[in-house]
Amino acid sequence: MTLTNAVKQRIINLASSQGIKIHKLTLNAGIPYSTISSFLNGKCSSITLTTLLHICEGCNITLKDFFDDDLFKNISDSLQKIPAEKE
């Protein structure tokens, strides 16, 4: 599983575990529905940490709690390392 897919699934799981739909999650988080919808539907390939923080706050969890999930234990090695700058 890629990091992006794990983050998407974690957001979906959070809403489900709280018995709410994604729209309600965005209202609780104080962020536009379109922001999350675009990310979950693949129209946008990334999400900011600030947006994730708002989602966490809306779910009454910390960022640490967000990432402390089995979904993130088997992230594929598809993450590319940032190359060192040449001097």
Phi and psi restraints in degrees (range 20) as a CNS / XPLOR table:
assign (resid 1 and name C) (resid 2 and name N)
       (resid 2 and name CA) (resid 2 and name C) 1.0 -84.3 20.0 2
assign (resid 2 and name N) (resid 2 and name CA)
       (resid 2 and name C) (resid 3 and name N) 1.0 162.7 20.0 2
assign (resid 2 and name C) (resid 3 and name N)
       (resid 3 and name CA) (resid 3 and name C) 1.0 -60.3 20.0 2
assign (resid 3 and name N) (resid 3 and name CA)
       (resid 3 and name C) (resid 4 and name N) 1.0 -43.5 20.0 2
assign (resid 3 and name C) (resid 4 and name N)
       (resid 4 and name CA) (resid 4 and name C) 1.0 -59.6 20.0 2
assign (resid 4 and name N) (resid 4 and name CA)
       (resid 4 and name C) (resid 5 and name N) 1.0 -46.0 20.0 2
assign (resid 4 and name C) (resid 5 and name N)
       (resid 5 and name CA) (resid 5 and name C) 1.0 -65.2 20.0 2
assign (resid 5 and name N) (resid 5 and name CA)
       (resid 5 and name C) (resid 6 and name N) 1.0 -36.5 20.0 2
assign (resid 5 and name C) (resid 6 and name N)
       (resid 6 and name CA) (resid 6 and name C) 1.0 -65.3 20.0 2
assign (resid 6 and name N) (resid 6 and name CA)
       (resid 6 and name C) (resid 7 and name N) 1.0 -41.4 20.0 2
assign (resid 6 and name C) (resid 7 and name N)
       (resid 7 and name CA) (resid 7 and name C) 1.0 -64.6 20.0 2
assign (resid 7 and name N) (resid 7 and name CA)
       (resid 7 and name C) (resid 8 and name N) 1.0 -43.8 20.0 2
assign (resid 7 and name C) (resid 8 and name N)
       (resid 8 and name CA) (resid 8 and name C) 1.0 -58.6 20.0 2
assign (resid 8 and name N) (resid 8 and name CA)
       (resid 8 and name C) (resid 9 and name N) 1.0 -48.5 20.0 2
assign (resid 8 and name C) (resid 9 and name N)
       (resid 9 and name CA) (resid 9 and name C) 1.0 -65.2 20.0 2
assign (resid 9 and name N) (resid 9 and name CA)
       (resid 9 and name C) (resid 10 and name N) 1.0 -36.6 20.0 2
assign (resid 9 and name C) (resid 10 and name N)
       (resid 10 and name CA) (resid 10 and name C) 1.0 -64.1 20.0 2
assign (resid 10 and name N) (resid 10 and name CA)
       (resid 10 and name C) (resid 11 and name N) 1.0 -41.1 20.0 2
assign (resid 10 and name C) (resid 11 and name N)
       (resid 11 and name CA) (resid 11 and name C) 1.0 -62.3 20.0 2
assign (resid 11 and name N) (resid 11 and name CA)
       (resid 11 and name C) (resid 12 and name N) 1.0 -45.9 20.0 2
assign (resid 11 and name C) (resid 12 and name N)
       (resid 12 and name CA) (resid 12 and name C) 1.0 -61.6 20.0 2
assign (resid 12 and name N) (resid 12 and name CA)
       (resid 12 and name C) (resid 13 and name N) 1.0 -43.6 20.0 2
assign (resid 12 and name C) (resid 13 and name N)
       (resid 13 and name CA) (resid 13 and name C) 1.0 -64.4 20.0 2
assign (resid 13 and name N) (resid 13 and name CA)
       (resid 13 and name C) (resid 14 and name N) 1.0 -38.6 20.0 2
assign (resid 13 and name C) (resid 14 and name N)
       (resid 14 and name CA) (resid 14 and name C) 1.0 -61.5 20.0 2
assign (resid 14 and name N) (resid 14 and name CA)
       (resid 14 and name C) (resid 15 and name N) 1.0 -46.9 20.0 2
assign (resid 14 and name C) (resid 15 and name N)
       (resid 15 and name CA) (resid 15 and name C) 1.0 -60.6 20.0 2
assign (resid 15 and name N) (resid 15 and name CA)
       (resid 15 and name C) (resid 16 and name N) 1.0 -45.7 20.0 2
assign (resid 15 and name C) (resid 16 and name N)
       (resid 16 and name CA) (resid 16 and name C) 1.0 -62.0 20.0 2
assign (resid 16 and name N) (resid 16 and name CA)
       (resid 16 and name C) (resid 17 and name N) 1.0 -43.6 20.0 2
assign (resid 16 and name C) (resid 17 and name N)
       (resid 17 and name CA) (resid 17 and name C) 1.0 -66.3 20.0 2
assign (resid 17 and name N) (resid 17 and name CA)
       (resid 17 and name C) (resid 18 and name N) 1.0 -24.1 20.0 2
assign (resid 17 and name C) (resid 18 and name N)
       (resid 18 and name CA) (resid 18 and name C) 1.0 -94.4 20.0 2
assign (resid 18 and name N) (resid 18 and name CA)
       (resid 18 and name C) (resid 19 and name N) 1.0 0.6 20.0 2
assign (resid 18 and name C) (resid 19 and name N)
       (resid 19 and name CA) (resid 19 and name C) 1.0 68.8 20.0 2
assign (resid 19 and name N) (resid 19 and name CA)
       (resid 19 and name C) (resid 20 and name N) 1.0 31.4 20.0 2
assign (resid 19 and name C) (resid 20 and name N)
       (resid 20 and name CA) (resid 20 and name C) 1.0 -126.3 20.0 2
assign (resid 20 and name N) (resid 20 and name CA)
       (resid 20 and name C) (resid 21 and name N) 1.0 162.4 20.0 2
assign (resid 20 and name C) (resid 21 and name N)
       (resid 21 and name CA) (resid 21 and name C) 1.0 -88.7 20.0 2
assign (resid 21 and name N) (resid 21 and name CA)
       (resid 21 and name C) (resid 22 and name N) 1.0 164.5 20.0 2
assign (resid 21 and name C) (resid 22 and name N)
       (resid 22 and name CA) (resid 22 and name C) 1.0 -56.2 20.0 2
assign (resid 22 and name N) (resid 22 and name CA)
       (resid 22 and name C) (resid 23 and name N) 1.0 -39.2 20.0 2
assign (resid 22 and name C) (resid 23 and name N)
       (resid 23 and name CA) (resid 23 and name C) 1.0 -58.2 20.0 2
assign (resid 23 and name N) (resid 23 and name CA)
       (resid 23 and name C) (resid 24 and name N) 1.0 -44.3 20.0 2
assign (resid 23 and name C) (resid 24 and name N)
       (resid 24 and name CA) (resid 24 and name C) 1.0 -66.4 20.0 2
assign (resid 24 and name N) (resid 24 and name CA)
       (resid 24 and name C) (resid 25 and name N) 1.0 -37.7 20.0 2
assign (resid 24 and name C) (resid 25 and name N)
       (resid 25 and name CA) (resid 25 and name C) 1.0 -59.5 20.0 2
assign (resid 25 and name N) (resid 25 and name CA)
       (resid 25 and name C) (resid 26 and name N) 1.0 -43.0 20.0 2
assign (resid 25 and name C) (resid 26 and name N)
       (resid 26 and name CA) (resid 26 and name C) 1.0 -67.3 20.0 2
assign (resid 26 and name N) (resid 26 and name CA)
       (resid 26 and name C) (resid 27 and name N) 1.0 -35.7 20.0 2
assign (resid 26 and name C) (resid 27 and name N)
       (resid 27 and name CA) (resid 27 and name C) 1.0 -64.1 20.0 2
assign (resid 27 and name N) (resid 27 and name CA)
       (resid 27 and name C) (resid 28 and name N) 1.0 -44.6 20.0 2
assign (resid 27 and name C) (resid 28 and name N)
       (resid 28 and name CA) (resid 28 and name C) 1.0 -61.7 20.0 2
assign (resid 28 and name N) (resid 28 and name CA)
       (resid 28 and name C) (resid 29 and name N) 1.0 -35.2 20.0 2
assign (resid 28 and name C) (resid 29 and name N)
       (resid 29 and name CA) (resid 29 and name C) 1.0 -83.4 20.0 2
assign (resid 29 and name N) (resid 29 and name CA)
       (resid 29 and name C) (resid 30 and name N) 1.0 -14.7 20.0 2
assign (resid 29 and name C) (resid 30 and name N)
       (resid 30 and name CA) (resid 30 and name C) 1.0 72.2 20.0 2
assign (resid 30 and name N) (resid 30 and name CA)
       (resid 30 and name C) (resid 31 and name N) 1.0 31.3 20.0 2
assign (resid 30 and name C) (resid 31 and name N)
       (resid 31 and name CA) (resid 31 and name C) 1.0 -122.8 20.0 2
assign (resid 31 and name N) (resid 31 and name CA)
       (resid 31 and name C) (resid 32 and name N) 1.0 154.9 20.0 2
assign (resid 31 and name C) (resid 32 and name N)
       (resid 32 and name CA) (resid 32 and name C) 1.0 -64.5 20.0 2
assign (resid 32 and name N) (resid 32 and name CA)
       (resid 32 and name C) (resid 33 and name N) 1.0 139.5 20.0 2
assign (resid 32 and name C) (resid 33 and name N)
       (resid 33 and name CA) (resid 33 and name C) 1.0 -56.5 20.0 2
assign (resid 33 and name N) (resid 33 and name CA)
       (resid 33 and name C) (resid 34 and name N) 1.0 -39.0 20.0 2
assign (resid 33 and name C) (resid 34 and name N)
       (resid 34 and name CA) (resid 34 and name C) 1.0 -60.7 20.0 2
assign (resid 34 and name N) (resid 34 and name CA)
       (resid 34 and name C) (resid 35 and name N) 1.0 -30.1 20.0 2
assign (resid 34 and name C) (resid 35 and name N)
       (resid 35 and name CA) (resid 35 and name C) 1.0 -62.4 20.0 2
assign (resid 35 and name N) (resid 35 and name CA)
       (resid 35 and name C) (resid 36 and name N) 1.0 -49.6 20.0 2
assign (resid 35 and name C) (resid 36 and name N)
       (resid 36 and name CA) (resid 36 and name C) 1.0 -75.0 20.0 2
assign (resid 36 and name N) (resid 36 and name CA)
       (resid 36 and name C) (resid 37 and name N) 1.0 -40.7 20.0 2
assign (resid 36 and name C) (resid 37 and name N)
       (resid 37 and name CA) (resid 37 and name C) 1.0 -58.1 20.0 2
assign (resid 37 and name N) (resid 37 and name CA)
       (resid 37 and name C) (resid 38 and name N) 1.0 -45.5 20.0 2
assign (resid 37 and name C) (resid 38 and name N)
       (resid 38 and name CA) (resid 38 and name C) 1.0 -61.6 20.0 2
assign (resid 38 and name N) (resid 38 and name CA)
       (resid 38 and name C) (resid 39 and name N) 1.0 -39.2 20.0 2
assign (resid 38 and name C) (resid 39 and name N)
       (resid 39 and name CA) (resid 39 and name C) 1.0 -69.9 20.0 2
assign (resid 39 and name N) (resid 39 and name CA)
       (resid 39 and name C) (resid 40 and name N) 1.0 -48.2 20.0 2
assign (resid 39 and name C) (resid 40 and name N)
       (resid 40 and name CA) (resid 40 and name C) 1.0 -66.3 20.0 2
assign (resid 40 and name N) (resid 40 and name CA)
       (resid 40 and name C) (resid 41 and name N) 1.0 -31.3 20.0 2
assign (resid 40 and name C) (resid 41 and name N)
       (resid 41 and name CA) (resid 41 and name C) 1.0 -89.4 20.0 2
assign (resid 41 and name N) (resid 41 and name CA)
       (resid 41 and name C) (resid 42 and name N) 1.0 0.9 20.0 2
assign (resid 41 and name C) (resid 42 and name N)
       (resid 42 and name CA) (resid 42 and name C) 1.0 82.4 20.0 2
assign (resid 42 and name N) (resid 42 and name CA)
       (resid 42 and name C) (resid 43 and name N) 1.0 5.6 20.0 2
assign (resid 42 and name C) (resid 43 and name N)
       (resid 43 and name CA) (resid 43 and name C) 1.0 -73.1 20.0 2
assign (resid 43 and name N) (resid 43 and name CA)
       (resid 43 and name C) (resid 44 and name N) 1.0 -25.6 20.0 2
assign (resid 43 and name C) (resid 44 and name N)
       (resid 44 and name CA) (resid 44 and name C) 1.0 -123.8 20.0 2
assign (resid 44 and name N) (resid 44 and name CA)
       (resid 44 and name C) (resid 45 and name N) 1.0 131.6 20.0 2
assign (resid 44 and name C) (resid 45 and name N)
       (resid 45 and name CA) (resid 45 and name C) 1.0 -91.2 20.0 2
assign (resid 45 and name N) (resid 45 and name CA)
       (resid 45 and name C) (resid 46 and name N) 1.0 -2.9 20.0 2
assign (resid 45 and name C) (resid 46 and name N)
       (resid 46 and name CA) (resid 46 and name C) 1.0 -144.2 20.0 2
assign (resid 46 and name N) (resid 46 and name CA)
       (resid 46 and name C) (resid 47 and name N) 1.0 167.3 20.0 2
assign (resid 46 and name C) (resid 47 and name N)
       (resid 47 and name CA) (resid 47 and name C) 1.0 -137.5 20.0 2
assign (resid 47 and name N) (resid 47 and name CA)
       (resid 47 and name C) (resid 48 and name N) 1.0 144.8 20.0 2
assign (resid 47 and name C) (resid 48 and name N)
       (resid 48 and name CA) (resid 48 and name C) 1.0 -82.4 20.0 2
assign (resid 48 and name N) (resid 48 and name CA)
       (resid 48 and name C) (resid 49 and name N) 1.0 156.6 20.0 2
assign (resid 48 and name C) (resid 49 and name N)
       (resid 49 and name CA) (resid 49 and name C) 1.0 -63.9 20.0 2
assign (resid 49 and name N) (resid 49 and name CA)
       (resid 49 and name C) (resid 50 and name N) 1.0 -33.1 20.0 2
assign (resid 49 and name C) (resid 50 and name N)
       (resid 50 and name CA) (resid 50 and name C) 1.0 -62.4 20.0 2
assign (resid 50 and name N) (resid 50 and name CA)
       (resid 50 and name C) (resid 51 and name N) 1.0 -43.1 20.0 2
assign (resid 50 and name C) (resid 51 and name N)
       (resid 51 and name CA) (resid 51 and name C) 1.0 -63.9 20.0 2
assign (resid 51 and name N) (resid 51 and name CA)
       (resid 51 and name C) (resid 52 and name N) 1.0 -43.1 20.0 2
assign (resid 51 and name C) (resid 52 and name N)
       (resid 52 and name CA) (resid 52 and name C) 1.0 -61.3 20.0 2
assign (resid 52 and name N) (resid 52 and name CA)
       (resid 52 and name C) (resid 53 and name N) 1.0 -39.9 20.0 2
assign (resid 52 and name C) (resid 53 and name N)
       (resid 53 and name CA) (resid 53 and name C) 1.0 -60.7 20.0 2
assign (resid 53 and name N) (resid 53 and name CA)
       (resid 53 and name C) (resid 54 and name N) 1.0 -43.8 20.0 2
assign (resid 53 and name C) (resid 54 and name N)
       (resid 54 and name CA) (resid 54 and name C) 1.0 -62.9 20.0 2
assign (resid 54 and name N) (resid 54 and name CA)
       (resid 54 and name C) (resid 55 and name N) 1.0 -39.5 20.0 2
assign (resid 54 and name C) (resid 55 and name N)
       (resid 55 and name CA) (resid 55 and name C) 1.0 -61.9 20.0 2
assign (resid 55 and name N) (resid 55 and name CA)
       (resid 55 and name C) (resid 56 and name N) 1.0 -45.4 20.0 2
assign (resid 55 and name C) (resid 56 and name N)
       (resid 56 and name CA) (resid 56 and name C) 1.0 -60.9 20.0 2
assign (resid 56 and name N) (resid 56 and name CA)
       (resid 56 and name C) (resid 57 and name N) 1.0 -45.1 20.0 2
assign (resid 56 and name C) (resid 57 and name N)
       (resid 57 and name CA) (resid 57 and name C) 1.0 -60.9 20.0 2
assign (resid 57 and name N) (resid 57 and name CA)
       (resid 57 and name C) (resid 58 and name N) 1.0 -40.3 20.0 2
assign (resid 57 and name C) (resid 58 and name N)
       (resid 58 and name CA) (resid 58 and name C) 1.0 -66.3 20.0 2
assign (resid 58 and name N) (resid 58 and name CA)
       (resid 58 and name C) (resid 59 and name N) 1.0 -23.6 20.0 2
assign (resid 58 and name C) (resid 59 and name N)
       (resid 59 and name CA) (resid 59 and name C) 1.0 -101.3 20.0 2
assign (resid 59 and name N) (resid 59 and name CA)
       (resid 59 and name C) (resid 60 and name N) 1.0 3.5 20.0 2
assign (resid 59 and name C) (resid 60 and name N)
       (resid 60 and name CA) (resid 60 and name C) 1.0 58.2 20.0 2
assign (resid 60 and name N) (resid 60 and name CA)
       (resid 60 and name C) (resid 61 and name N) 1.0 43.2 20.0 2
assign (resid 60 and name C) (resid 61 and name N)
       (resid 61 and name CA) (resid 61 and name C) 1.0 -131.4 20.0 2
assign (resid 61 and name N) (resid 61 and name CA)
       (resid 61 and name C) (resid 62 and name N) 1.0 167.7 20.0 2
assign (resid 61 and name C) (resid 62 and name N)
       (resid 62 and name CA) (resid 62 and name C) 1.0 -96.2 20.0 2
assign (resid 62 and name N) (resid 62 and name CA)
       (resid 62 and name C) (resid 63 and name N) 1.0 167.2 20.0 2
assign (resid 62 and name C) (resid 63 and name N)
       (resid 63 and name CA) (resid 63 and name C) 1.0 -60.2 20.0 2
assign (resid 63 and name N) (resid 63 and name CA)
       (resid 63 and name C) (resid 64 and name N) 1.0 -37.1 20.0 2
assign (resid 63 and name C) (resid 64 and name N)
       (resid 64 and name CA) (resid 64 and name C) 1.0 -59.8 20.0 2
assign (resid 64 and name N) (resid 64 and name CA)
       (resid 64 and name C) (resid 65 and name N) 1.0 -43.6 20.0 2
assign (resid 64 and name C) (resid 65 and name N)
       (resid 65 and name CA) (resid 65 and name C) 1.0 -62.5 20.0 2
assign (resid 65 and name N) (resid 65 and name CA)
       (resid 65 and name C) (resid 66 and name N) 1.0 -38.1 20.0 2
assign (resid 65 and name C) (resid 66 and name N)
       (resid 66 and name CA) (resid 66 and name C) 1.0 -58.8 20.0 2
assign (resid 66 and name N) (resid 66 and name CA)
       (resid 66 and name C) (resid 67 and name N) 1.0 -48.3 20.0 2
assign (resid 66 and name C) (resid 67 and name N)
       (resid 67 and name CA) (resid 67 and name C) 1.0 -85.6 20.0 2
assign (resid 67 and name N) (resid 67 and name CA)
       (resid 67 and name C) (resid 68 and name N) 1.0 -10.4 20.0 2
assign (resid 67 and name C) (resid 68 and name N)
       (resid 68 and name CA) (resid 68 and name C) 1.0 -86.4 20.0 2
assign (resid 68 and name N) (resid 68 and name CA)
       (resid 68 and name C) (resid 69 and name N) 1.0 68.5 20.0 2
assign (resid 68 and name C) (resid 69 and name N)
       (resid 69 and name CA) (resid 69 and name C) 1.0 -142.8 20.0 2
assign (resid 69 and name N) (resid 69 and name CA)
       (resid 69 and name C) (resid 70 and name N) 1.0 147.9 20.0 2
assign (resid 69 and name C) (resid 70 and name N)
       (resid 70 and name CA) (resid 70 and name C) 1.0 -57.0 20.0 2
assign (resid 70 and name N) (resid 70 and name CA)
       (resid 70 and name C) (resid 71 and name N) 1.0 -24.4 20.0 2
assign (resid 70 and name C) (resid 71 and name N)
       (resid 71 and name CA) (resid 71 and name C) 1.0 -57.2 20.0 2
assign (resid 71 and name N) (resid 71 and name CA)
       (resid 71 and name C) (resid 72 and name N) 1.0 -29.9 20.0 2
assign (resid 71 and name C) (resid 72 and name N)
       (resid 72 and name CA) (resid 72 and name C) 1.0 -95.2 20.0 2
assign (resid 72 and name N) (resid 72 and name CA)
       (resid 72 and name C) (resid 73 and name N) 1.0 1.4 20.0 2
assign (resid 72 and name C) (resid 73 and name N)
       (resid 73 and name CA) (resid 73 and name C) 1.0 -80.4 20.0 2
assign (resid 73 and name N) (resid 73 and name CA)
       (resid 73 and name C) (resid 74 and name N) 1.0 -22.1 20.0 2
assign (resid 73 and name C) (resid 74 and name N)
       (resid 74 and name CA) (resid 74 and name C) 1.0 -123.8 20.0 2
assign (resid 74 and name N) (resid 74 and name CA)
       (resid 74 and name C) (resid 75 and name N) 1.0 40.4 20.0 2
assign (resid 74 and name C) (resid 75 and name N)
       (resid 75 and name CA) (resid 75 and name C) 1.0 -63.8 20.0 2
assign (resid 75 and name N) (resid 75 and name CA)
       (resid 75 and name C) (resid 76 and name N) 1.0 135.6 20.0 2
assign (resid 75 and name C) (resid 76 and name N)
       (resid 76 and name CA) (resid 76 and name C) 1.0 -67.5 20.0 2
assign (resid 76 and name N) (resid 76 and name CA)
       (resid 76 and name C) (resid 77 and name N) 1.0 162.5 20.0 2
assign (resid 76 and name C) (resid 77 and name N)
       (resid 77 and name CA) (resid 77 and name C) 1.0 -81.4 20.0 2
assign (resid 77 and name N) (resid 77 and name CA)
       (resid 77 and name C) (resid 78 and name N) 1.0 20.9 20.0 2
assign (resid 77 and name C) (resid 78 and name N)
       (resid 78 and name CA) (resid 78 and name C) 1.0 -75.8 20.0 2
assign (resid 78 and name N) (resid 78 and name CA)
       (resid 78 and name C) (resid 79 and name N) 1.0 -7.3 20.0 2
assign (resid 78 and name C) (resid 79 and name N)
       (resid 79 and name CA) (resid 79 and name C) 1.0 -71.2 20.0 2
assign (resid 79 and name N) (resid 79 and name CA)
       (resid 79 and name C) (resid 80 and name N) 1.0 126.1 20.0 2
assign (resid 79 and name C) (resid 80 and name N)
       (resid 80 and name CA) (resid 80 and name C) 1.0 -88.7 20.0 2
assign (resid 80 and name N) (resid 80 and name CA)
       (resid 80 and name C) (resid 81 and name N) 1.0 140.6 20.0 2
assign (resid 80 and name C) (resid 81 and name N)
       (resid 81 and name CA) (resid 81 and name C) 1.0 -76.7 20.0 2
assign (resid 81 and name N) (resid 81 and name CA)
       (resid 81 and name C) (resid 82 and name N) 1.0 144.6 20.0 2
assign (resid 81 and name C) (resid 82 and name N)
       (resid 82 and name CA) (resid 82 and name C) 1.0 -76.6 20.0 2
assign (resid 82 and name N) (resid 82 and name CA)
       (resid 82 and name C) (resid 83 and name N) 1.0 124.7 20.0 2
assign (resid 82 and name C) (resid 83 and name N)
       (resid 83 and name CA) (resid 83 and name C) 1.0 -66.8 20.0 2
assign (resid 83 and name N) (resid 83 and name CA)
       (resid 83 and name C) (resid 84 and name N) 1.0 144.7 20.0 2
assign (resid 83 and name C) (resid 84 and name N)
       (resid 84 and name CA) (resid 84 and name C) 1.0 -66.9 20.0 2
assign (resid 84 and name N) (resid 84 and name CA)
       (resid 84 and name C) (resid 85 and name N) 1.0 144.5 20.0 2
assign (resid 84 and name C) (resid 85 and name N)
       (resid 85 and name CA) (resid 85 and name C) 1.0 -71.7 20.0 2
assign (resid 85 and name N) (resid 85 and name CA)
       (resid 85 and name C) (resid 86 and name N) 1.0 141.4 20.0 2
assign (resid 85 and name C) (resid 86 and name N)
       (resid 86 and name CA) (resid 86 and name C) 1.0 -90.1 20.0 2
assign (resid 86 and name N) (resid 86 and name CA)
       (resid 86 and name C) (resid 87 and name N) 1.0 138.1 20.0 2
